[in-house]
Amino acid sequence: MSSETPRNLGVIVDSQLTLSAQVAAVCRSGYYQLRQLRPLVRSMSSDAVKTLVQAFISCRLDYCNSIFYGITNDLMSRCGIIGPPPSNVSPRRICTGTDPPDHITPVLQELHWLPVRRRVDFTMATLVYLSLSGMAPPYLAADCQLVSDKDRRQLRSANSRTCVVRRTCSSYGDRCFAAANPRLWNSLPAYLKQTDI
C-alpha cells in the first residue's frame, strides 16, 4: 500500500518535497511538549526550565534540521512558532516567566537562542567542517572538496578553504548536500573557515 507521506528515520517526506507534513509534525510535537511543561514551571528554577525547554523542544527542531534548508519562508516561520526567536513567544515566556504584554527584546538577549533558519545553517556548516577535517562519514566527505584539492593549478583561493560547489539545474538540486552545504560554507567569513578544532 503506497502512502502520500512516507516516513523515513522519523522524517515525513511528501510527494512534492515541500516538507509541510514534517513541519506540521515538528510543531505538533513541540506544542505537546510545551503543554506538558507548563504545569511544572512554577515548581522549578529558571535554569531547570530553560534546560527542559532546550531538551524537549530544541531537540525536535535540531533532529534532521538540514532538510529544512531551502523551504519556504512560510514553513520556516511555522517551525519558528515553537522554537527559538524570532518565533511565537510561548517557549520564551515559559523560560522567563514574562507576561504577554511585556517587551520581548530583553528576553531574547537573555536566552541566547538561535533562530530556526540560523540553526539549520549552523548544522550544515558543521557538517562541511567535519567533512573537510576528515571526521565525517565518507559519503558526506566525498561531496565536500576544496578547490585547492580538486584543481591542479595554484589559484588565489587555494588558501581560503573554498569548497567546490556542484552545478545543479533545479531548485531541488540547489538543496542537495553537494550544492547547498559548500555554497553555505563559501559564504562564511574567512576567519571561520580557517579555524581548527
Secondary structure, DSSP 8 states (H G I E B T S, - for coil): ---SS-EETTEE--TTS--HHHHHHHHHHHHHHHHHHGGGGGGS-HHHHHHHHIIIIIHHHHTTGGGGTT--HHHHHHHHTTSSSSS-SHHHHHHH---TTS-SHHHHHHH----HHHHHHHHHHHHHHHHHTT-S-HHHHTT--BHHHH-SS--GGGGTT-B-----SSHHHHTSHHHHHHHHHHTS-HHHHT---
